[in-house]
């Protein structure tokens, strides 16, 4: 089991979610894997937390090899999902990331905003993170806490997009 996991969650204005786990990458060390999970809008807190668990469980499920000389470059999960390439694959989607650390039993939600200065790349919204942690490693996080944190991070991200 790894001591750290990270996932990216992309979502559209209707709050449909595309979850992308991260894993080992020979070229970059740590990278989004080229697999994705989808959760249609209208989900309950229970469905949202199950979705987050599934995406986290897929972290490190494979090693990603990226050959920078390969033409065309390998597709990202979002390119596979949208059928588009480059930044156009991300157009219309907002993003947030969720990190988990084993030693703290802590989930950190980070809202991201589209940075128009850098051709639509995502940048973390400075100074904003939401943390959910176990107060005792033998007591699980309360049901609904991850969903609440996720929804708050999503709300912040959408406010920045306006």
C-alpha positions in Angstrom: 0.0 0.0 0.0 1.3 3.5 -0.8 1.6 6.2 1.8 0.2 8.9 -0.6 -2.5 8.9 -3.2 -3.8 11.7 -5.5 -6.8 11.9 -7.8 -8.0 14.6 -10.1 -11.7 15.2 -10.5 -12.9 17.1 -13.6 -16.5 18.3 -13.8 -18.8 20.2 -16.1 -21.3 22.9 -15.3 -23.9 20.2 -14.7 -21.6 18.6 -12.1 -21.0 15.4 -14.0 -17.7 14.0 -12.6 -14.7 12.4 -14.4 -12.3 10.9 -11.9 -8.7 10.3 -12.8 -6.3 8.4 -10.5 -2.6 9.1 -10.4 0.2 6.6 -10.3 3.8 5.9 -11.1 5.2 7.3 -14.3 8.7 6.4 -15.6 9.1 9.9 -17.2 7.6 12.2 -14.6 7.6 10.1 -11.4 4.0 10.7 -10.6 1.2 11.4 -13.2 -2.5 11.0 -13.9 -3.1 7.6 -15.3 -4.8 7.2 -18.6 -8.0 5.7 -17.1 -11.1 7.5 -15.9 -14.3 6.9 -13.9 -17.6 8.8 -14.6 -20.4 9.8 -12.2 -23.4 11.5 -13.7 -24.9 14.5 -12.0 -27.7 14.0 -9.5 -25.6 11.8 -7.2 -26.2 11.3 -3.5 -23.5 11.8 -0.9 -23.2 8.0 -0.6 -22.7 7.7 -4.3 -20.2 10.5 -4.3 -18.1 8.9 -1.6 -18.2 5.5 -3.3 -17.0 7.2 -6.5 -14.1 8.9 -4.7 -13.2 5.5 -3.1 -13.2 3.8 -6.5 -10.9 6.5 -8.0 -8.5 6.3 -5.1 -8.5 2.5 -5.3 -7.3 2.8 -8.9 -4.2 4.8 -7.9 -1.0 3.0 -8.8 -3.1 0.3 -10.6 -0.7 0.5 -13.5 2.6 2.1 -14.4 2.3 4.8 -17.0 5.1 5.0 -19.6 5.3 8.2 -21.6 7.7 8.4 -24.5 8.2 12.1 -25.2 9.5 11.3 -28.7 6.4 9.3 -29.6 4.2 10.9 -32.3 1.4 11.5 -31.5 1.9 11.7 -27.8 -0.1 9.2 -25.7 -3.6 10.4 -24.8 -4.5 11.6 -21.4 -7.6 10.2 -19.6 -9.5 13.4 -20.5 -8.4 13.2 -24.1 -9.7 9.6 -24.2 -12.9 10.6 -22.5 -13.7 13.7 -24.7 -12.2 12.4 -27.9 -10.3 15.7 -28.3 -6.6 16.5 -28.0 -4.6 19.0 -26.0 -6.3 21.8 -24.1 -9.5 21.4 -26.1 -10.0 18.1 -24.2 -10.4 20.1 -21.0 -12.5 22.9 -22.4 -15.8 23.3 -20.4 -14.4 21.4 -17.4 -13.3 22.6 -14.0 -10.9 20.6 -11.8 -10.1 19.8 -8.2 -7.6 17.4 -6.8 -7.8 15.3 -3.7 -4.7 14.0 -1.9 -4.7 11.3 0.8 -1.9 10.6 3.2 -1.7 7.3 5.1 0.3 8.5 8.2 -2.2 11.4 8.9 -5.3 9.6 7.5 -6.0 13.0 5.9 -7.8 13.9 2.7 -6.9 17.4 1.3 -9.3 18.9 -1.3 -7.7 21.6 -3.5 -9.9 23.6 -5.9 -8.2 24.6 -9.2 -9.1 27.4 -11.6 -8.4 27.8 -15.3 -5.5 30.1 -15.8 -6.2 32.0 -19.0 -2.6 33.4 -19.0 -1.3 29.9 -19.5 -3.5 28.7 -22.4 -6.2 27.3 -20.2 -4.0 25.3 -17.8 -5.3 24.6 -14.3 -3.6 26.3 -11.3 -4.4 25.7 -7.7 -6.5 28.5 -6.1 -4.0 30.1 -3.8 -4.4 29.5 -0.1 -7.5 27.4 -0.4 -7.6 23.7 0.8 -10.2 21.7 2.7 -9.0 19.0 4.9 -10.8 16.0 6.3 -8.8 13.8 8.7 -9.2 11.0 11.2 -8.7 12.3 14.7 -7.7 8.8 15.7 -6.3 6.3 13.2 -8.6 3.6 14.6 -11.8 5.6 14.1 -13.0 6.0 10.5 -13.9 9.4 9.0 -17.6 10.2 9.6 -19.9 9.2 6.7 -20.7 12.3 4.6 -17.6 14.2 5.6 -15.8 13.6 2.3 -18.9 14.4 0.3 -19.3 17.7 2.2 -15.7 18.7 1.6 -15.9 17.7 -2.0 -19.1 19.8 -2.6 -17.5 22.8 -0.9 -14.4 22.5 -3.0 -16.5 22.2 -6.1 -18.5 25.3 -5.1 -15.3 27.3 -4.7 -14.0 26.1 -8.0 -17.3 27.0 -9.8 -17.3 30.5 -8.2 -13.8 31.1 -9.6 -14.9 30.1 -13.0 -17.6 32.8 -13.2 
